[in-house]
Amino acid sequence: MRLGVLAFRNLGRNRRRTILSLSTIVVACVTGLFMLSLITGMKADMKKNILGYYTGSVRIRHGLYDAYDYLNPLHLYVEEEAALRERLNRIEGVTGTVGRISTGGKIYLAAGGEDEPPVNLNGFALGIDFPAEEAVIDPAGLLIQGTLPRMGSREAAVGAGLASKAGLKPGDQFTFMTLTAGRAANAMTFTVTGLLHFPMGAMGKTHFLIPLDTMQYFLRMPGGVQEILVMTGDPENAQVQEQAIGALLSSREEYNYLSLTYWKRYGQFYPMMGVASLTYNVMVLFFLILGATLIINTTMMVIYERYREIGILGALGMKPKELVRLFFLEGLWAGLISAAAGLVLGSLLVLVLEKTGINFGAAYDNMNMEVSSVIYPRLTNGNVLLMGLYTVGITALVTLIPARRAAAIEPDQAIRST
């Protein structure tokens, strides 16, 4: 009889124990696939937010802006942004550009009654070109109530968290005071036209959107923007466009004061995702090895139960290598069955969570991170293949430890044992 068939049949000799052993590996496989899919989804989400809200594939700012970022140096802005964006759009691989202005200040609300003092809150205004942003952050997709502001108007779309905190709804008005590019104070009253759900909870509690041209007038920044975000068709390989943009800026004297930021070099959290991915892989291996210890214990029990049988097989001519191969094949079958069941169950779980997402709002809402409050795990062929190899490989390999013990059994001693 072929060893593979014999090994498969041996799994059914004690079904209860086999089911218990395989269940442990299945749980470890499901957990591992979920963890790998979660970190994949988190990395994709962070990439999307960095590209859409922070840098694009390449961000252009005044060369001194980042050094004084903590002072909100609005006087260090990009001048004549329309002409620069027109030149940037001609670069091969660039799919679009948008200009933005962001500034913090105080939101003032009218008193609710004669004896009540005016309410003021901290807030951030983000000036954007709504039509141009359709392909970047899709402001219409963020709307949960009302409409978007019209370009050139004194209208604002407010984050849902900020609106709840301030008691604002569409049709209400508020006054926003901040410093201008000339370092003087200025205030403007806006009418709320809509409420927005930003992917990042902390942003939804502080930010509101207003038309870019209104922001330029408000901050005394004619024709200028705080930053220009350059979008490309392939952000992973946008170094080519980065070099072309750098060559453009250095070749023209009027742009020598500007500097670039490639999206992968922005902040600290995205580079940490590589470390987190490695950590998750180590944790997955740990869970599988922990589950595989049950396979070792089970195989050792099987060896002692089949002590005489092993001796008879040896007396009939089965070589020690064949005994090792027999137990290895039993572990391989156990790994294949566990992997098949674990990958099916794990894939179903991840596919459901891909639709519903996992809400980390309580953990992320008050953190200034590029991660969304709701994370959608992402099932990939690579993760499924990797998890399958982990499960089958570890389960099969750990059986070699007790299998070597079986191969060392002397046939005559085993036959005489009781």
MARVEX-923423 format. One record per residue (C-alpha): residue in three letters; residue number from 1; z, y, x. Coordinates in steps of 0.05 Angstrom, whole numbers. Each point is the difference from the previous one (the first is absolute). Layout:
MARVEX-923423
@rest->ala; nr->NUM; up->Z; north->Y; east->X
...
***
This chain:
MARVEX-923423
@rest->met; nr->1; up->0; north->0; east->0
@rest->arg; nr->2; up->-17; north->69; east->26
@rest->leu; nr->3; up->60; north->41; east->24
@rest->gly; nr->4; up->-19; north->60; east->-42
@rest->val; nr->5; up->1; north->-41; east->-65
@rest->leu; nr->6; up->65; north->-34; east->20
@rest->ala; nr->7; up->32; north->67; east->17
@rest->phe; nr->8; up->-20; north->29; east->-68
@rest->arg; nr->9; up->29; north->-60; east->-36
@rest->asn; nr->10; up->65; north->5; east->38
@rest->leu; nr->11; up->12; north->69; east->-30
@rest->gly; nr->12; up->8; north->-34; east->-68
@rest->arg; nr->13; up->52; north->-51; east->22
@rest->asn; nr->14; up->56; north->49; east->-17
@rest->arg; nr->15; up->-31; north->51; east->-46
@rest->arg; nr->16; up->64; north->39; east->-14
@rest->arg; nr->17; up->12; north->13; east->74
@rest->thr; nr->18; up->-73; north->15; east->12
@rest->ile; nr->19; up->-2; north->51; east->-57
@rest->leu; nr->20; up->63; north->34; east->26
@rest->ser; nr->21; up->-29; north->5; east->70
@rest->leu; nr->22; up->-67; north->25; east->-23
@rest->ser; nr->23; up->31; north->51; east->-48
@rest->thr; nr->24; up->36; north->33; east->58
@rest->ile; nr->25; up->-65; north->9; east->38
@rest->val; nr->26; up->-36; north->24; east->-63
@rest->val; nr->27; up->53; north->54; east->-11
@rest->ala; nr->28; up->-6; north->21; east->73
@rest->cys; nr->29; up->-76; north->2; east->-7
@rest->val; nr->30; up->2; north->43; east->-63
@rest->thr; nr->31; up->51; north->47; east->32
@rest->gly; nr->32; up->-42; north->6; east->63
@rest->leu; nr->33; up->-65; north->14; east->-37
@rest->phe; nr->34; up->35; north->53; east->-42
@rest->met; nr->35; up->29; north->34; east->62
@rest->leu; nr->36; up->-67; north->1; east->36
@rest->ser; nr->37; up->-35; north->27; east->-62
@rest->leu; nr->38; up->54; north->53; east->-9
@rest->ile; nr->39; up->-7; north->27; east->70
@rest->thr; nr->40; up->-76; north->-1; east->-7
@rest->gly; nr->41; up->4; north->40; east->-65
@rest->met; nr->42; up->51; north->48; east->30
@rest->lys; nr->43; up->-45; north->13; east->60
@rest->ala; nr->44; up->-61; north->11; east->-44
@rest->asp; nr->45; up->40; north->47; east->-45
@rest->met; nr->46; up->25; north->40; east->60
@rest->lys; nr->47; up->-70; north->6; east->28
@rest->lys; nr->48; up->-26; north->25; east->-67
@rest->asn; nr->49; up->55; north->53; east->-6
@rest->ile; nr->50; up->-9; north->24; east->72
@rest->leu; nr->51; up->-75; north->7; east->-10
@rest->gly; nr->52; up->6; north->33; east->-68
@rest->tyr; nr->53; up->61; north->45; east->6
@rest->tyr; nr->54; up->12; north->14; east->73
@rest->thr; nr->55; up->-57; north->-5; east->50
@rest->gly; nr->56; up->-65; north->-28; east->-28
@rest->ser; nr->57; up->-34; north->-40; east->55
@rest->val; nr->58; up->7; north->63; east->44
@rest->arg; nr->59; up->41; north->62; east->-13
@rest->ile; nr->60; up->-17; north->69; east->28
@rest->arg; nr->61; up->54; north->53; east->10
@rest->his; nr->62; up->15; north->60; east->42
@rest->gly; nr->63; up->18; north->-25; east->69
@rest->leu; nr->64; up->70; north->31; east->-1
@rest->tyr; nr->65; up->17; north->-20; east->-72
@rest->asp; nr->66; up->33; north->-67; east->15
@rest->ala; nr->67; up->45; north->30; east->53
@rest->tyr; nr->68; up->29; north->48; east->-52
@rest->asp; nr->69; up->-8; north->-44; east->-61
@rest->tyr; nr->70; up->74; north->5; east->-16
@rest->leu; nr->71; up->-8; north->75; east->-10
@rest->asn; nr->72; up->-59; north->-8; east->-49
@rest->pro; nr->73; up->-44; north->46; east->43
@rest->leu; nr->74; up->-51; north->20; east->-53
@rest->his; nr->75; up->-28; north->54; east->46
@rest->leu; nr->76; up->-27; north->-57; east->43
@rest->tyr; nr->77; up->-56; north->-21; east->-46
@rest->val; nr->78; up->-73; north->-22; east->4
@rest->glu; nr->79; up->-45; north->60; east->-11
@rest->glu; nr->80; up->-68; north->-1; east->-35
@rest->glu; nr->81; up->12; north->-71; east->-24
@rest->ala; nr->82; up->-63; north->-2; east->-43
@rest->ala; nr->83; up->-47; north->9; east->59
@rest->leu; nr->84; up->38; north->-51; east->42
@rest->arg; nr->85; up->0; north->-51; east->-56
@rest->glu; nr->86; up->-75; north->9; east->-8
@rest->arg; nr->87; up->-10; north->-18; east->74
@rest->leu; nr->88; up->49; north->-58; east->-5
@rest->asn; nr->89; up->-37; north->-30; east->-59
@rest->arg; nr->90; up->-63; north->-4; east->43
@rest->ile; nr->91; up->33; north->-49; east->49
@rest->glu; nr->92; up->-24; north->-71; east->-9
@rest->gly; nr->93; up->52; north->-44; east->-33
@rest->val; nr->94; up->37; north->58; east->-33
@rest->thr; nr->95; up->2; north->-11; east->-75
@rest->gly; nr->96; up->36; north->64; east->-19
@rest->thr; nr->97; up->50; north->54; east->19
@rest->val; nr->98; up->55; north->37; east->-38
@rest->gly; nr->99; up->42; north->60; east->16
@rest->arg; nr->100; up->73; north->5; east->-20
@rest->ile; nr->101; up->59; north->47; east->3
@rest->ser; nr->102; up->72; north->-22; east->-10
@rest->thr; nr->103; up->62; north->43; east->0
@rest->gly; nr->104; up->72; north->-5; east->-22
@rest->gly; nr->105; up->40; north->52; east->-39
@rest->lys; nr->106; up->43; north->13; east->-60
@rest->ile; nr->107; up->-17; north->-15; east->-72
@rest->tyr; nr->108; up->31; north->49; east->-50
@rest->leu; nr->109; up->7; north->-17; east->-73
@rest->ala; nr->110; up->19; north->47; east->-56
@rest->ala; nr->111; up->72; north->-5; east->-26
@rest->gly; nr->112; up->11; north->-42; east->-62
@rest->gly; nr->113; up->44; north->53; east->-32
@rest->glu; nr->114; up->26; north->71; east->11
@rest->asp; nr->115; up->63; north->-24; east->33
@rest->glu; nr->116; up->-34; north->-53; east->44
@rest->pro; nr->117; up->-23; north->18; east->70
@rest->pro; nr->118; up->-72; north->-14; east->22
@rest->val; nr->119; up->-11; north->-70; east->29
@rest->asn; nr->120; up->-31; north->-8; east->69
@rest->leu; nr->121; up->-23; north->-63; east->35
@rest->asn; nr->122; up->-32; north->-18; east->67
@rest->gly; nr->123; up->-72; north->-20; east->-7
@rest->phe; nr->124; up->-66; north->-8; east->38
@rest->ala; nr->125; up->-67; north->28; east->-22
@rest->leu; nr->126; up->-62; north->-37; east->21
@rest->gly; nr->127; up->-65; north->38; east->-7
@rest->ile; nr->128; up->-61; north->-45; east->-7
@rest->asp; nr->129; up->-73; north->5; east->-21
@rest->phe; nr->130; up->4; north->-45; east->-62
@rest->pro; nr->131; up->-74; north->-18; east->-5
@rest->ala; nr->132; up->-4; north->-17; east->74
@rest->glu; nr->133; up->64; north->-41; east->-3
@rest->glu; nr->134; up->-29; north->-49; east->-52
@rest->ala; nr->135; up->-22; north->-46; east->56
@rest->val; nr->136; up->65; north->8; east->40
@rest->ile; nr->137; up->64; north->-1; east->-42
@rest->asp; nr->138; up->-34; north->1; east->-69
@rest->pro; nr->139; up->45; north->51; east->-34
@rest->ala; nr->140; up->-25; north->-21; east->-69
@rest->gly; nr->141; up->26; north->-70; east->14
@rest->leu; nr->142; up->69; north->29; east->14
@rest->leu; nr->143; up->4; north->34; east->-69
@rest->ile; nr->144; up->49; north->-30; east->-49
@rest->gln; nr->145; up->1; north->59; east->-48
@rest->gly; nr->146; up->-42; north->62; east->-12
@rest->thr; nr->147; up->-59; north->24; east->42
@rest->leu; nr->148; up->-15; north->22; east->71
@rest->pro; nr->149; up->1; north->74; east->20
@rest->arg; nr->150; up->-65; north->38; east->0
@rest->met; nr->151; up->-25; north->27; east->66
@rest->gly; nr->152; up->16; north->74; east->8
@rest->ser; nr->153; up->56; north->-3; east->-52
@rest->arg; nr->154; up->75; north->9; east->5
@rest->glu; nr->155; up->12; north->-69; east->-27
@rest->ala; nr->156; up->38; north->-59; east->30
@rest->ala; nr->157; up->6; north->-75; east->-8
@rest->val; nr->158; up->72; north->-20; east->13
@rest->gly; nr->159; up->28; north->-65; east->27
@rest->ala; nr->160; up->35; north->-39; east->-56
@rest->gly; nr->161; up->66; north->-3; east->39
@rest->leu; nr->162; up->-1; north->75; east->13
@rest->ala; nr->163; up->-17; north->14; east->-72
@rest->ser; nr->164; up->57; north->-43; east->-24
@rest->lys; nr->165; up->49; north->34; east->47
@rest->ala; nr->166; up->-24; north->69; east->-21
@rest->gly; nr->167; up->-9; north->-15; east->-73
@rest->leu; nr->168; up->-74; north->19; east->2
@rest->lys; nr->169; up->-56; north->-24; east->-46
@rest->pro; nr->170; up->-73; north->21; east->-10
@rest->gly; nr->171; up->-3; north->72; east->-24
@rest->asp; nr->172; up->64; north->22; east->35
@rest->gln; nr->173; up->1; north->51; east->56
@rest->phe; nr->174; up->37; north->6; east->66
@rest->thr; nr->175; up->0; north->48; east->58
@rest->phe; nr->176; up->-9; north->-23; east->72
@rest->met; nr->177; up->22; north->42; east->60
@rest->thr; nr->178; up->-19; north->-14; east->72
@rest->leu; nr->179; up->-21; north->32; east->65
@rest->thr; nr->180; up->-73; north->20; east->11
@rest->ala; nr->181; up->-44; north->-8; east->61
@rest->gly; nr->182; up->22; north->71; east->18
@rest->arg; nr->183; up->73; north->-23; east->0
@rest->ala; nr->184; up->16; north->43; east->-62
@rest->ala; nr->185; up->30; north->-25; east->-65
@rest->asn; nr->186; up->-43; north->-8; east->-61
@rest->ala; nr->187; up->9; north->-29; east->-70
@rest->met; nr->188; up->-48; north->-24; east->-54
@rest->thr; nr->189; up->11; north->-27; east->-70
@rest->phe; nr->190; up->-36; north->-64; east->-19
@rest->thr; nr->191; up->-13; north->-34; east->-67
@rest->val; nr->192; up->11; north->-76; east->-1
@rest->thr; nr->193; up->-63; north->-35; east->-25
@rest->gly; nr->194; up->18; north->-73; east->16
@rest->leu; nr->195; up->50; north->-49; east->29
@rest->leu; nr->196; up->-17; north->-45; east->59
@rest->his; nr->197; up->24; north->-67; east->25
@rest->phe; nr->198; up->-5; north->0; east->76
@rest->pro; nr->199; up->1; north->-68; east->33
@rest->met; nr->200; up->57; north->23; east->45
@rest->gly; nr->201; up->62; north->12; east->-41
@rest->ala; nr->202; up->29; north->53; east->46
@rest->met; nr->203; up->-64; north->41; east->-6
@rest->gly; nr->204; up->3; north->-4; east->-76
@rest->lys; nr->205; up->69; north->33; east->1
@rest->thr; nr->206; up->-21; north->60; east->42
@rest->his; nr->207; up->-75; north->14; east->-4
@rest->phe; nr->208; up->-48; north->34; east->-47
@rest->leu; nr->209; up->-75; north->12; east->7
@rest->ile; nr->210; up->-36; north->66; east->-7
@rest->pro; nr->211; up->-73; north->21; east->12
@rest->leu; nr->212; up->-17; north->12; east->73
@rest->asp; nr->213; up->-33; north->67; east->-12
@rest->thr; nr->214; up->62; north->24; east->-38
@rest->met; nr->215; up->44; north->-24; east->58
@rest->gln; nr->216; up->-43; north->38; east->50
@rest->tyr; nr->217; up->8; north->64; east->-40
@rest->phe; nr->218; up->75; north->-13; east->-10
@rest->leu; nr->219; up->14; north->-11; east->74
@rest->arg; nr->220; up->-47; north->54; east->25
@rest->met; nr->221; up->-43; north->-51; east->35
@rest->pro; nr->222; up->-72; north->21; east->-18
@rest->gly; nr->223; up->-51; north->-53; east->18
@rest->gly; nr->224; up->53; north->-40; east->37
@rest->val; nr->225; up->38; north->-65; east->-9
@rest->gln; nr->226; up->60; north->-32; east->32
@rest->glu; nr->227; up->-39; north->-63; east->17
@rest->ile; nr->228; up->-66; north->-35; east->-9
@rest->leu; nr->229; up->-1; north->-75; east->-15
@rest->val; nr->230; up->-63; north->-37; east->22
@rest->met; nr->231; up->-17; north->-64; east->-38
@rest->thr; nr->232; up->-44; north->-55; east->30
@rest->gly; nr->233; up->-32; north->-63; east->-27
@rest->asp; nr->234; up->38; north->-45; east->48
@rest->pro; nr->235; up->68; north->29; east->18
@rest->glu; nr->236; up->16; north->-60; east->44
@rest->asn; nr->237; up->-55; north->22; east->47
@rest->ala; nr->238; up->3; north->75; east->-9
@rest->gln; nr->239; up->9; north->12; east->75
@rest->val; nr->240; up->-75; north->11; east->2
@rest->gln; nr->241; up->6; north->58; east->-50
@rest->glu; nr->242; up->62; north->25; east->36
@rest->gln; nr->243; up->-38; north->6; east->65
@rest->ala; nr->244; up->-58; north->35; east->-36
@rest->ile; nr->245; up->47; north->49; east->-33
@rest->gly; nr->246; up->35; north->13; east->66
@rest->ala; nr->247; up->-67; north->14; east->32
@rest->leu; nr->248; up->-18; north->48; east->-56
@rest->leu; nr->249; up->66; north->39; east->6
@rest->ser; nr->250; up->-3; north->4; east->76
@rest->ser; nr->251; up->-73; north->22; east->0
@rest->arg; nr->252; up->11; north->62; east->-42
@rest->glu; nr->253; up->46; north->55; east->23
@rest->glu; nr->254; up->23; north->18; east->-70
@rest->tyr; nr->255; up->30; north->-69; east->-9
@rest->asn; nr->256; up->35; north->-8; east->67
@rest->tyr; nr->257; up->68; north->14; east->-31
@rest->leu; nr->258; up->-3; north->-61; east->-45
@rest->ser; nr->259; up->27; north->-70; east->13
@rest->leu; nr->260; up->-11; north->-70; east->-29
@rest->thr; nr->261; up->45; north->-55; east->-25
@rest->tyr; nr->262; up->-28; north->-71; east->-8
@rest->trp; nr->263; up->32; north->-34; east->-60
@rest->lys; nr->264; up->28; north->-60; east->39
@rest->arg; nr->265; up->39; north->47; east->45
@rest->tyr; nr->266; up->33; north->36; east->-58
@rest->gly; nr->267; up->75; north->-10; east->-9
@rest->gln; nr->268; up->41; north->-61; east->19
@rest->phe; nr->269; up->-1; north->-45; east->-61
@rest->tyr; nr->270; up->-71; north->-27; east->3
@rest->pro; nr->271; up->6; north->-23; east->73
@rest->met; nr->272; up->65; north->-33; east->-20
@rest->met; nr->273; up->-38; north->-42; east->-50
@rest->gly; nr->274; up->-28; north->-42; east->57
@rest->val; nr->275; up->71; north->-15; east->23
@rest->ala; nr->276; up->21; north->-14; east->-72
@rest->ser; nr->277; up->-59; north->-49; east->-7
@rest->leu; nr->278; up->21; north->-37; east->63
@rest->thr; nr->279; up->73; north->-1; east->-25
@rest->tyr; nr->280; up->-22; north->-29; east->-67
@rest->asn; nr->281; up->-39; north->-55; east->35
@rest->val; nr->282; up->61; north->-18; east->41
@rest->met; nr->283; up->42; north->-2; east->-63
@rest->val; nr->284; up->-51; north->-44; east->-35
@rest->leu; nr->285; up->2; north->-48; east->59
@rest->phe; nr->286; up->75; north->0; east->-3
@rest->phe; nr->287; up->2; north->-18; east->-74
@rest->leu; nr->288; up->-50; north->-56; east->10
@rest->ile; nr->289; up->37; north->-28; east->60
@rest->leu; nr->290; up->64; north->4; east->-39
@rest->gly; nr->291; up->-32; north->-38; east->-57
@rest->ala; nr->292; up->-31; north->-49; east->48
@rest->thr; nr->293; up->69; north->-21; east->25
@rest->leu; nr->294; up->7; north->-36; east->-66
@rest->ile; nr->295; up->-63; north->-39; east->19
@rest->ile; nr->296; up->33; north->-20; east->66
@rest->asn; nr->297; up->63; north->-23; east->-35
@rest->thr; nr->298; up->-40; north->-38; east->-53
@rest->thr; nr->299; up->-43; north->-34; east->53
@rest->met; nr->300; up->62; north->-20; east->39
@rest->met; nr->301; up->30; north->-31; east->-63
@rest->val; nr->302; up->-66; north->-37; east->-12
@rest->ile; nr->303; up->1; north->-27; east->71
@rest->tyr; nr->304; up->70; north->-29; east->-9
@rest->glu; nr->305; up->-18; north->-28; east->-69
@rest->arg; nr->306; up->-62; north->-33; east->27
@rest->tyr; nr->307; up->32; north->-22; east->66
@rest->arg; nr->308; up->-17; north->-74; east->-9
@rest->glu; nr->309; up->-68; north->16; east->-28
@rest->ile; nr->310; up->-17; north->41; east->62
@rest->gly; nr->311; up->23; north->-58; east->43
@rest->ile; nr->312; up->-45; north->-48; east->-39
@rest->leu; nr->313; up->-59; north->47; east->7
@rest->gly; nr->314; up->13; north->3; east->75
@rest->ala; nr->315; up->5; north->-76; east->4
@rest->leu; nr->316; up->-66; north->-6; east->-36
@rest->gly; nr->317; up->-34; north->41; east->53
@rest->met; nr->318; up->6; north->72; east->-23
@rest->lys; nr->319; up->4; north->43; east->62
@rest->pro; nr->320; up->52; north->57; east->9
@rest->lys; nr->321; up->-56; north->51; east->-2
@rest->glu; nr->322; up->-23; north->-28; east->-67
@rest->leu; nr->323; up->72; north->6; east->-27
@rest->val; nr->324; up->2; north->72; east->22
@rest->arg; nr->325; up->-67; north->11; east->-33
@rest->leu; nr->326; up->24; north->-32; east->-65
@rest->phe; nr->327; up->59; north->47; east->-7
@rest->phe; nr->328; up->-42; north->59; east->22
@rest->leu; nr->329; up->-50; north->-16; east->-54
@rest->glu; nr->330; up->56; north->-4; east->-51
@rest->gly; nr->331; up->21; north->70; east->21
@rest->leu; nr->332; up->-73; north->23; east->-2
@rest->trp; nr->333; up->-7; north->-26; east->-72
@rest->ala; nr->334; up->65; north->35; east->-19
@rest->gly; nr->335; up->-26; north->64; east->31
@rest->leu; nr->336; up->-67; north->-4; east->-35
@rest->ile; nr->337; up->32; north->-13; east->-68
@rest->ser; nr->338; up->52; north->55; east->11
@rest->ala; nr->339; up->-53; north->49; east->24
@rest->ala; nr->340; up->-45; north->-14; east->-59
@rest->ala; nr->341; up->56; north->10; east->-51
@rest->gly; nr->342; up->30; north->59; east->37
@rest->leu; nr->343; up->-66; north->37; east->9
@rest->val; nr->344; up->-19; north->-10; east->-73
@rest->leu; nr->345; up->68; north->25; east->-26
@rest->gly; nr->346; up->4; north->56; east->52
@rest->ser; nr->347; up->-71; north->23; east->-15
@rest->leu; nr->348; up->14; north->2; east->-75
@rest->leu; nr->349; up->64; north->41; east->13
@rest->val; nr->350; up->-37; north->49; east->46
@rest->leu; nr->351; up->-58; north->7; east->-49
@rest->val; nr->352; up->48; north->19; east->-55
@rest->leu; nr->353; up->35; north->51; east->45
@rest->glu; nr->354; up->-67; north->28; east->21
@rest->lys; nr->355; up->-8; north->23; east->-72
@rest->thr; nr->356; up->72; north->20; east->-16
@rest->gly; nr->357; up->24; north->24; east->68
@rest->ile; nr->358; up->72; north->2; east->26
@rest->asn; nr->359; up->38; north->64; east->-14
@rest->phe; nr->360; up->40; north->23; east->60
@rest->gly; nr->361; up->13; north->68; east->-31
@rest->ala; nr->362; up->75; north->-2; east->8
@rest->ala; nr->363; up->-9; north->-14; east->75
@rest->tyr; nr->364; up->-59; north->47; east->15
@rest->asp; nr->365; up->5; north->58; east->-48
@rest->asn; nr->366; up->46; north->40; east->45
@rest->met; nr->367; up->-34; north->-19; east->66
@rest->asn; nr->368; up->-54; north->41; east->33
@rest->met; nr->369; up->-47; north->-58; east->13
@rest->glu; nr->370; up->-73; north->-15; east->-10
@rest->val; nr->371; up->17; north->-61; east->-42
@rest->ser; nr->372; up->-10; north->1; east->-76
@rest->ser; nr->373; up->57; north->-14; east->-47
@rest->val; nr->374; up->-39; north->-59; east->-29
@rest->ile; nr->375; up->-27; north->-50; east->50
@rest->tyr; nr->376; up->-55; north->-49; east->-18
@rest->pro; nr->377; up->0; north->-63; east->43
@rest->arg; nr->378; up->-69; north->-20; east->23
@rest->leu; nr->379; up->-23; north->-72; east->3
@rest->thr; nr->380; up->-50; north->-12; east->56
@rest->asn; nr->381; up->-36; north->-62; east->25
@rest->gly; nr->382; up->30; north->11; east->68
@rest->asn; nr->383; up->71; north->-2; east->-26
@rest->val; nr->384; up->-14; north->-62; east->-42
@rest->leu; nr->385; up->-31; north->-36; east->60
@rest->leu; nr->386; up->55; north->22; east->47
@rest->met; nr->387; up->54; north->-23; east->-49
@rest->gly; nr->388; up->-35; north->-67; east->-10
@rest->leu; nr->389; up->-3; north->-11; east->75
@rest->tyr; nr->390; up->73; north->19; east->9
@rest->thr; nr->391; up->22; north->-47; east->-55
@rest->val; nr->392; up->-41; north->-61; east->19
@rest->gly; nr->393; up->8; north->10; east->75
@rest->ile; nr->394; up->76; north->9; east->1
@rest->thr; nr->395; up->14; north->-55; east->-50
@rest->ala; nr->396; up->-43; north->-50; east->38
@rest->leu; nr->397; up->24; north->20; east->69
@rest->val; nr->398; up->75; north->-5; east->-16
@rest->thr; nr->399; up->-9; north->-73; east->-18
@rest->leu; nr->400; up->-17; north->-15; east->73
@rest->ile; nr->401; up->74; north->8; east->16
@rest->pro; nr->402; up->26; north->-59; east->-42
@rest->ala; nr->403; up->-66; north->-37; east->10
@rest->arg; nr->404; up->14; north->-6; east->75
@rest->arg; nr->405; up->67; north->-30; east->-19
@rest->ala; nr->406; up->-36; north->-53; east->-42
@rest->ala; nr->407; up->-48; north->-16; east->57
@rest->ala; nr->408; up->59; north->-16; east->46
@rest->ile; nr->409; up->28; north->-54; east->-46
@rest->glu; nr->410; up->-2; north->-70; east->32
@rest->pro; nr->411; up->-31; north->-50; east->-50
@rest->asp; nr->412; up->49; north->-58; east->16
@rest->gln; nr->413; up->61; north->45; east->-10
@rest->ala; nr->414; up->-28; north->29; east->-64
@rest->ile; nr->415; up->-15; north->-69; east->-30
@rest->arg; nr->416; up->70; north->-26; east->15
@rest->ser; nr->417; up->33; north->62; east->-30
@rest->thr; nr->418; up->31; north->-4; east->-70
***
